[in-house]
Amino acid sequence: MINTGNRKRSAEELKINGKQMHNVNEYKFLSEYINDKGTETTTVDKRISEAAGVCNEILAVASSNELKHRRIEIGIKLAKACPDSKLLYNAETWTKLKTTDIKQLETVQNNIPFSASHHNCWILY
């Protein structure tokens, strides 16, 4: 469906330069996932997945012997800065968050063991 204000049209009606446009369930535009339901759920799910990847990368850096005595310091600095920013990047533009999306984001943010809001140092061990 194509939302054109108060009127919705089916994709069969949309042609650009004589080419028929295809209907898709979701697409990525400027790092945001837009779905046919008009919700932010897809973006929230992708951000949670990306934040988990960042956490894994931070753990890999913090456990690297190449950094020697600086690995803990660098790991903590990365842990304070990276997961929250990856999780909540561009969140100020999310206008269609459902209550379940908000709860899911809060749960993830509260359970990132070394997020900026917790300052836990379990990565030291």
Biotite code that builds the C-alpha atoms (Angstrom):
import biotite.structure as struc

atoms = struc.array([
    struc.Atom([0.000, 0.000, 0.000], chain_id="A", res_id=1, res_name="MET", atom_name="CA", element="C"),
    struc.Atom([1.040, 3.549, -0.633], chain_id="A", res_id=2, res_name="ILE", atom_name="CA", element="C"),
    struc.Atom([0.025, 6.093, 1.946], chain_id="A", res_id=3, res_name="ASN", atom_name="CA", element="C"),
    struc.Atom([-0.834, 9.384, 0.263], chain_id="A", res_id=4, res_name="THR", atom_name="CA", element="C"),
    struc.Atom([-2.472, 11.188, 3.132], chain_id="A", res_id=5, res_name="GLY", atom_name="CA", element="C"),
    struc.Atom([-6.076, 10.203, 3.717], chain_id="A", res_id=6, res_name="ASN", atom_name="CA", element="C"),
    struc.Atom([-6.195, 7.955, 0.671], chain_id="A", res_id=7, res_name="ARG", atom_name="CA", element="C"),
    struc.Atom([-4.338, 4.659, 0.306], chain_id="A", res_id=8, res_name="LYS", atom_name="CA", element="C"),
    struc.Atom([-3.590, 3.266, -3.111], chain_id="A", res_id=9, res_name="ARG", atom_name="CA", element="C"),
    struc.Atom([-2.440, -0.181, -4.060], chain_id="A", res_id=10, res_name="SER", atom_name="CA", element="C"),
    struc.Atom([1.017, -0.615, -5.604], chain_id="A", res_id=11, res_name="ALA", atom_name="CA", element="C"),
    struc.Atom([-0.588, -1.722, -8.861], chain_id="A", res_id=12, res_name="GLU", atom_name="CA", element="C"),
    struc.Atom([-1.586, 1.898, -9.434], chain_id="A", res_id=13, res_name="GLU", atom_name="CA", element="C"),
    struc.Atom([1.918, 3.321, -9.061], chain_id="A", res_id=14, res_name="LEU", atom_name="CA", element="C"),
    struc.Atom([4.075, 3.809, -12.136], chain_id="A", res_id=15, res_name="LYS", atom_name="CA", element="C"),
    struc.Atom([7.220, 5.897, -12.388], chain_id="A", res_id=16, res_name="ILE", atom_name="CA", element="C"),
    struc.Atom([8.565, 6.696, -15.849], chain_id="A", res_id=17, res_name="ASN", atom_name="CA", element="C"),
    struc.Atom([6.232, 4.050, -17.204], chain_id="A", res_id=18, res_name="GLY", atom_name="CA", element="C"),
    struc.Atom([7.654, 1.337, -14.923], chain_id="A", res_id=19, res_name="LYS", atom_name="CA", element="C"),
    struc.Atom([5.349, -0.508, -12.565], chain_id="A", res_id=20, res_name="GLN", atom_name="CA", element="C"),
    struc.Atom([6.524, -0.280, -8.928], chain_id="A", res_id=21, res_name="MET", atom_name="CA", element="C"),
    struc.Atom([6.561, -3.484, -6.903], chain_id="A", res_id=22, res_name="HIS", atom_name="CA", element="C"),
    struc.Atom([5.039, -3.870, -3.472], chain_id="A", res_id=23, res_name="ASN", atom_name="CA", element="C"),
    struc.Atom([7.442, -4.841, -0.659], chain_id="A", res_id=24, res_name="VAL", atom_name="CA", element="C"),
    struc.Atom([6.827, -5.629, 3.004], chain_id="A", res_id=25, res_name="ASN", atom_name="CA", element="C"),
    struc.Atom([9.822, -3.643, 4.224], chain_id="A", res_id=26, res_name="GLU", atom_name="CA", element="C"),
    struc.Atom([12.806, -1.710, 2.991], chain_id="A", res_id=27, res_name="TYR", atom_name="CA", element="C"),
    struc.Atom([15.789, 0.125, 4.432], chain_id="A", res_id=28, res_name="LYS", atom_name="CA", element="C"),
    struc.Atom([16.068, 3.873, 3.919], chain_id="A", res_id=29, res_name="PHE", atom_name="CA", element="C"),
    struc.Atom([18.741, 6.000, 5.618], chain_id="A", res_id=30, res_name="LEU", atom_name="CA", element="C"),
    struc.Atom([19.479, 3.253, 8.171], chain_id="A", res_id=31, res_name="SER", atom_name="CA", element="C"),
    struc.Atom([15.819, 2.956, 9.128], chain_id="A", res_id=32, res_name="GLU", atom_name="CA", element="C"),
    struc.Atom([13.636, -0.035, 8.339], chain_id="A", res_id=33, res_name="TYR", atom_name="CA", element="C"),
    struc.Atom([10.225, 0.915, 7.031], chain_id="A", res_id=34, res_name="ILE", atom_name="CA", element="C"),
    struc.Atom([7.547, -1.766, 6.976], chain_id="A", res_id=35, res_name="ASN", atom_name="CA", element="C"),
    struc.Atom([4.095, -1.994, 5.482], chain_id="A", res_id=36, res_name="ASP", atom_name="CA", element="C"),
    struc.Atom([2.477, -1.825, 8.935], chain_id="A", res_id=37, res_name="LYS", atom_name="CA", element="C"),
    struc.Atom([3.916, 1.619, 9.667], chain_id="A", res_id=38, res_name="GLY", atom_name="CA", element="C"),
    struc.Atom([5.548, 0.509, 12.919], chain_id="A", res_id=39, res_name="THR", atom_name="CA", element="C"),
    struc.Atom([9.131, 0.729, 14.188], chain_id="A", res_id=40, res_name="GLU", atom_name="CA", element="C"),
    struc.Atom([9.280, -2.930, 15.249], chain_id="A", res_id=41, res_name="THR", atom_name="CA", element="C"),
    struc.Atom([11.611, -3.969, 12.434], chain_id="A", res_id=42, res_name="THR", atom_name="CA", element="C"),
    struc.Atom([14.009, -1.120, 13.217], chain_id="A", res_id=43, res_name="THR", atom_name="CA", element="C"),
    struc.Atom([13.957, -1.967, 16.939], chain_id="A", res_id=44, res_name="VAL", atom_name="CA", element="C"),
    struc.Atom([14.687, -5.644, 16.236], chain_id="A", res_id=45, res_name="ASP", atom_name="CA", element="C"),
    struc.Atom([17.564, -4.760, 13.899], chain_id="A", res_id=46, res_name="LYS", atom_name="CA", element="C"),
    struc.Atom([19.027, -2.285, 16.399], chain_id="A", res_id=47, res_name="ARG", atom_name="CA", element="C"),
    struc.Atom([18.930, -4.858, 19.179], chain_id="A", res_id=48, res_name="ILE", atom_name="CA", element="C"),
    struc.Atom([20.741, -7.306, 16.935], chain_id="A", res_id=49, res_name="SER", atom_name="CA", element="C"),
    struc.Atom([23.327, -4.689, 15.967], chain_id="A", res_id=50, res_name="GLU", atom_name="CA", element="C"),
    struc.Atom([23.906, -3.699, 19.612], chain_id="A", res_id=51, res_name="ALA", atom_name="CA", element="C"),
    struc.Atom([24.508, -7.356, 20.487], chain_id="A", res_id=52, res_name="ALA", atom_name="CA", element="C"),
    struc.Atom([27.111, -7.478, 17.720], chain_id="A", res_id=53, res_name="GLY", atom_name="CA", element="C"),
    struc.Atom([28.818, -4.405, 19.156], chain_id="A", res_id=54, res_name="VAL", atom_name="CA", element="C"),
    struc.Atom([28.901, -6.048, 22.586], chain_id="A", res_id=55, res_name="CYS", atom_name="CA", element="C"),
    struc.Atom([30.579, -9.103, 21.083], chain_id="A", res_id=56, res_name="ASN", atom_name="CA", element="C"),
    struc.Atom([33.166, -6.908, 19.375], chain_id="A", res_id=57, res_name="GLU", atom_name="CA", element="C"),
    struc.Atom([33.878, -5.074, 22.630], chain_id="A", res_id=58, res_name="ILE", atom_name="CA", element="C"),
    struc.Atom([34.334, -8.364, 24.468], chain_id="A", res_id=59, res_name="LEU", atom_name="CA", element="C"),
    struc.Atom([36.761, -9.498, 21.766], chain_id="A", res_id=60, res_name="ALA", atom_name="CA", element="C"),
    struc.Atom([38.797, -6.303, 22.183], chain_id="A", res_id=61, res_name="VAL", atom_name="CA", element="C"),
    struc.Atom([38.713, -6.491, 25.974], chain_id="A", res_id=62, res_name="ALA", atom_name="CA", element="C"),
    struc.Atom([39.921, -10.075, 25.952], chain_id="A", res_id=63, res_name="SER", atom_name="CA", element="C"),
    struc.Atom([42.687, -9.423, 23.414], chain_id="A", res_id=64, res_name="SER", atom_name="CA", element="C"),
    struc.Atom([46.167, -10.003, 24.785], chain_id="A", res_id=65, res_name="ASN", atom_name="CA", element="C"),
    struc.Atom([47.633, -7.681, 22.161], chain_id="A", res_id=66, res_name="GLU", atom_name="CA", element="C"),
    struc.Atom([46.526, -4.629, 24.148], chain_id="A", res_id=67, res_name="LEU", atom_name="CA", element="C"),
    struc.Atom([48.236, -5.970, 27.288], chain_id="A", res_id=68, res_name="LYS", atom_name="CA", element="C"),
    struc.Atom([47.562, -3.826, 30.360], chain_id="A", res_id=69, res_name="HIS", atom_name="CA", element="C"),
    struc.Atom([45.441, -1.284, 28.399], chain_id="A", res_id=70, res_name="ARG", atom_name="CA", element="C"),
    struc.Atom([42.809, -3.815, 27.315], chain_id="A", res_id=71, res_name="ARG", atom_name="CA", element="C"),
    struc.Atom([40.650, -3.293, 30.394], chain_id="A", res_id=72, res_name="ILE", atom_name="CA", element="C"),
    struc.Atom([40.759, 0.494, 30.145], chain_id="A", res_id=73, res_name="GLU", atom_name="CA", element="C"),
    struc.Atom([39.964, 0.439, 26.422], chain_id="A", res_id=74, res_name="ILE", atom_name="CA", element="C"),
    struc.Atom([37.231, -2.180, 26.911], chain_id="A", res_id=75, res_name="GLY", atom_name="CA", element="C"),
    struc.Atom([35.513, -0.092, 29.572], chain_id="A", res_id=76, res_name="ILE", atom_name="CA", element="C"),
    struc.Atom([35.660, 3.071, 27.435], chain_id="A", res_id=77, res_name="LYS", atom_name="CA", element="C"),
    struc.Atom([34.192, 1.226, 24.469], chain_id="A", res_id=78, res_name="LEU", atom_name="CA", element="C"),
    struc.Atom([31.533, -0.382, 26.652], chain_id="A", res_id=79, res_name="ALA", atom_name="CA", element="C"),
    struc.Atom([30.430, 2.976, 28.007], chain_id="A", res_id=80, res_name="LYS", atom_name="CA", element="C"),
    struc.Atom([30.130, 4.539, 24.573], chain_id="A", res_id=81, res_name="ALA", atom_name="CA", element="C"),
    struc.Atom([29.163, 1.996, 21.962], chain_id="A", res_id=82, res_name="CYS", atom_name="CA", element="C"),
    struc.Atom([26.194, -0.270, 22.839], chain_id="A", res_id=83, res_name="PRO", atom_name="CA", element="C"),
    struc.Atom([23.744, 2.490, 23.784], chain_id="A", res_id=84, res_name="ASP", atom_name="CA", element="C"),
    struc.Atom([24.609, 4.609, 20.767], chain_id="A", res_id=85, res_name="SER", atom_name="CA", element="C"),
    struc.Atom([24.166, 1.657, 18.400], chain_id="A", res_id=86, res_name="LYS", atom_name="CA", element="C"),
    struc.Atom([20.920, 0.623, 20.060], chain_id="A", res_id=87, res_name="LEU", atom_name="CA", element="C"),
    struc.Atom([19.340, 4.077, 20.144], chain_id="A", res_id=88, res_name="LEU", atom_name="CA", element="C"),
    struc.Atom([20.836, 5.710, 17.045], chain_id="A", res_id=89, res_name="TYR", atom_name="CA", element="C"),
    struc.Atom([18.252, 8.045, 15.492], chain_id="A", res_id=90, res_name="ASN", atom_name="CA", element="C"),
    struc.Atom([15.647, 7.002, 18.074], chain_id="A", res_id=91, res_name="ALA", atom_name="CA", element="C"),
    struc.Atom([14.351, 10.570, 18.261], chain_id="A", res_id=92, res_name="GLU", atom_name="CA", element="C"),
    struc.Atom([12.733, 9.996, 14.873], chain_id="A", res_id=93, res_name="THR", atom_name="CA", element="C"),
    struc.Atom([10.871, 6.847, 15.901], chain_id="A", res_id=94, res_name="TRP", atom_name="CA", element="C"),
    struc.Atom([7.299, 8.096, 16.063], chain_id="A", res_id=95, res_name="THR", atom_name="CA", element="C"),
    struc.Atom([5.388, 4.825, 15.858], chain_id="A", res_id=96, res_name="LYS", atom_name="CA", element="C"),
    struc.Atom([6.896, 2.843, 18.723], chain_id="A", res_id=97, res_name="LEU", atom_name="CA", element="C"),
    struc.Atom([4.567, 0.330, 20.298], chain_id="A", res_id=98, res_name="LYS", atom_name="CA", element="C"),
    struc.Atom([4.594, -0.320, 24.023], chain_id="A", res_id=99, res_name="THR", atom_name="CA", element="C"),
    struc.Atom([6.189, -3.704, 23.368], chain_id="A", res_id=100, res_name="THR", atom_name="CA", element="C"),
    struc.Atom([8.984, -2.026, 21.374], chain_id="A", res_id=101, res_name="ASP", atom_name="CA", element="C"),
    struc.Atom([9.719, 0.351, 24.247], chain_id="A", res_id=102, res_name="ILE", atom_name="CA", element="C"),
    struc.Atom([9.738, -2.480, 26.789], chain_id="A", res_id=103, res_name="LYS", atom_name="CA", element="C"),
    struc.Atom([12.038, -4.516, 24.568], chain_id="A", res_id=104, res_name="GLN", atom_name="CA", element="C"),
    struc.Atom([14.481, -1.603, 24.211], chain_id="A", res_id=105, res_name="LEU", atom_name="CA", element="C"),
    struc.Atom([14.430, -0.952, 27.951], chain_id="A", res_id=106, res_name="GLU", atom_name="CA", element="C"),
    struc.Atom([15.021, -4.627, 28.713], chain_id="A", res_id=107, res_name="THR", atom_name="CA", element="C"),
    struc.Atom([17.986, -4.806, 26.368], chain_id="A", res_id=108, res_name="VAL", atom_name="CA", element="C"),
    struc.Atom([19.439, -1.539, 27.623], chain_id="A", res_id=109, res_name="GLN", atom_name="CA", element="C"),
    struc.Atom([19.107, -2.663, 31.237], chain_id="A", res_id=110, res_name="ASN", atom_name="CA", element="C"),
    struc.Atom([20.627, -6.063, 30.491], chain_id="A", res_id=111, res_name="ASN", atom_name="CA", element="C"),
    struc.Atom([23.695, -4.917, 28.599], chain_id="A", res_id=112, res_name="ILE", atom_name="CA", element="C"),
    struc.Atom([26.088, -5.728, 31.438], chain_id="A", res_id=113, res_name="PRO", atom_name="CA", element="C"),
    struc.Atom([28.480, -2.932, 30.617], chain_id="A", res_id=114, res_name="PHE", atom_name="CA", element="C"),
    struc.Atom([26.201, -0.270, 29.218], chain_id="A", res_id=115, res_name="SER", atom_name="CA", element="C"),
    struc.Atom([26.904, 3.358, 30.019], chain_id="A", res_id=116, res_name="ALA", atom_name="CA", element="C"),
    struc.Atom([24.025, 3.422, 32.455], chain_id="A", res_id=117, res_name="SER", atom_name="CA", element="C"),
    struc.Atom([25.436, 0.592, 34.576], chain_id="A", res_id=118, res_name="HIS", atom_name="CA", element="C"),
    struc.Atom([29.214, 0.969, 34.561], chain_id="A", res_id=119, res_name="HIS", atom_name="CA", element="C"),
    struc.Atom([29.613, -2.672, 35.560], chain_id="A", res_id=120, res_name="ASN", atom_name="CA", element="C"),
    struc.Atom([33.105, -3.963, 35.126], chain_id="A", res_id=121, res_name="CYS", atom_name="CA", element="C"),
    struc.Atom([32.491, -7.693, 34.784], chain_id="A", res_id=122, res_name="TRP", atom_name="CA", element="C"),
    struc.Atom([34.553, -7.583, 31.599], chain_id="A", res_id=123, res_name="ILE", atom_name="CA", element="C"),
    struc.Atom([37.576, -7.331, 33.891], chain_id="A", res_id=124, res_name="LEU", atom_name="CA", element="C"),
    struc.Atom([37.316, -10.999, 34.747], chain_id="A", res_id=125, res_name="TYR", atom_name="CA", element="C"),
])
